[in-house]
Amino acid sequence: MTSTTPSTPAMTSVVVPLIPTPIFPWGWRRVLTVIAVIAVLCYLPVVLDQRAIFGYRLSNLQLLNIGMTQINLTLIAILGALSLNYLTGCAGLISIGHGAFYAVGAMAAAVTGTQWGWPFPLVLVAAAIAGAGAGVIAGLPSLRVRGLYFVLSTLALHFIVVFLLSEYQYKFFDVVGIPFNEARVGPFALDSSMRWYFFLLPLVAVVYLCLRNTMRSREGRALMAMRDHELAATAAGIDVRILRLKAFAFSSAIAAMAGAVYAYYMTNVNAEFFSINFAIQFIAMIIIGGMGSLAGSVAGAAIWLLLPAVISGFATHAGTSAGPIGQFLLNSKPQLVNLTFGLLVVVLLIFAPGGMAGLGMQLRKRFSIWRSAVWK
């Protein structure tokens, strides 16, 4: 009787080719990019303040007619654009009364800061709490009405808050406006544009990162599910009513804090500042930047606040050197700004409905396709 043993397959050695480790892997490239961006942002106020870069003098035209005031107001507007994009672009709740939350923040800052003498950081906390409460009240109609009726309810809220602010102003202050004390963060007084810049820049970065992490959380995914299909989100077990109120409270808290910062930066605020045009500009920012994109909110606010200064600077330069055409551009600067924004919105809606963020993604995709085809 012969026994057979199963044959064992021969052991073969596999030679793994050595792949050289890249000098700058993706992680390091991202770190270097972040470091470079931080360095540029930290050096930017020095350039705008000294009107020079590394000792080389720059003209007003070379600096695109931009100063520290425009940069600081842009940073404050970014807070409002981020909060509205979180509410409208991410949660799908359309609001045209976002300027009302700015007014709530300014009123809370006037009560706690100007009248009660609270320190500036506590004023911001009080403004955020007041804005969250106002946001919950503004979100209550969303539990019963939808679409155009809800949009009209946010518009009504805007006029109610502005009316309350004007009554408060006329009762406790003068018609000139509400004065605000000098903002201080600990021992540091925000008494210059550069100090304001280095306070606003980290504040915007913190708010941006908080919203970014929120959108990547479970609640953020629930918000986007509610935006895309409310009935499906409800069937999945999401309480859309509570989620709407949370989105309104969080968004309005950020906007109210931005309103308090805006009031302190302007040093004097009138109820007429918060007109319906003030509220509509935030809608324009997120349309230009891209609905649902936090980075698009930053780009949209920057374009909306800085492009008029750039156009005005070029028109002024053309008016002094280009003859009749330059004089026409110089005398038509407001109309030129409105025409530019109108064309920009129309072009984006037709060719890039996702705004600047969507346009950037399209260009990046096409570039990657071209690079793969060239280096194939």
URQUIKA-V219022 format. One line per field, one symbol per residue. phi: phi as a letter, one per 40 degrees, with the letter a starting at -180 (. if undefined). A space follows every 10 residues. Layout:
phi=???
This chain:
phi=.ccbbccccc cbcbcccccc cccbcdcccc cccccccccc cccdcccccc fabfgccbcc cccggbbccc cccccccccc cccccccccc cgbcbbbccc cccccccccc ccccccgccd cccccccccc cccccccccc cccbbbgccc dccccccdcc cccccccccc cbbccciccb cccbbgcccc bacccccccc cccccccccc cccccccccc ccccccccac ccccccgccc cccccccccc cccccccccc ccccccgabb cccccccccc ccccccccch cgbccccccc cccccccdcc cccccccccc abgccccccc cbcccccccc cccccccccc caccgccccc cccccccccc cccccc
